[in-house]
């Protein structure tokens, strides 16, 4: 069984100095270091600075010579861009980190926040749906957002056109959070730039991606897990049978959030996804009262710092040196790769299948991540990295 180092149980101590924040950012932005690898390196080496020092040796042992972590000047440029934009860095473990994200499998170590950060202190509900929304759909999204905002909820969505934009617009007066697929300063789509600017006055734009990053397709599922992770429940207003809104709904179920859906006409393709959710057990929504009945009225939030106070920090021992020979290490890497496929599998299941322990196998899996043979997926899943497509 994998030892529990999930940050929701043991959030790492956040950096308190500029050098510490720079080291966290460099480690997270280093090549082939994802969220799970970031936490593992932090745990094994005690600090981000120590992990950065160890990365070249880890990469060399994994067969990647001349590996260089993210250069200091790259991370410094991102910090300067954030400061110039009036954007704040929120690190996991700090009192202002959204505590709902501490319960998801892969909480981002760093968030960029632009706007009124106090909305993170209030209970939240997500409203998502189709970009090519119908007139009825946008009216429904606006009505839900207005009434839920009046009841005390902050409305979370993805700042896309259609249902997302309608929900954000309606909640500007009561508080709304737009979770961005790219950098928090990249106002996408362009037609929602005015909305994104207005949101900063009474709401918040939030992203885990680097400042200045243009969103691409692979960023949107990552964003969707944060939309659902921030909320107590997800309301899907309109969604096709294959859509990003259904990805958000599935992620919400995996995170233990309530999933609710607005029914639609069976012949309208924009409602096919909602009707599928209802068939499979989602709560039916006709108005905000149905949402409140399922989720409950907002209650006083527990003290945030108390939720993070887990007692005095325990010093983390340094990682044990590698004791296998090169031949033994290569054989272990081959055993791991032989067990994997492009279909993701839980890391703890892989360790059980191989008959080892996390202490024995996790460093070898990390080697294969750094070498690019293995890639990590949300939820503690790993898989073989698919071969690059010929250009």
Beta strands, then each sheet from edge to edge (+ up, - down):
strand 1: 88-91
strand 2: 110-115
strand 3: 124-128
strand 4: 154-157
strand 5: 176-179
strand 6: 204-207
strand 7: 233-236
strand 8: 258-261
strand 9: 283-284
strand 10: 345-346
strand 11: 374-377
strand 12: 381-384
sheet 1: 1+ 2- 6+ 5+ 4+ 3+ 7+ 8+ 9+
sheet 2: 10+ 12- 11+
end
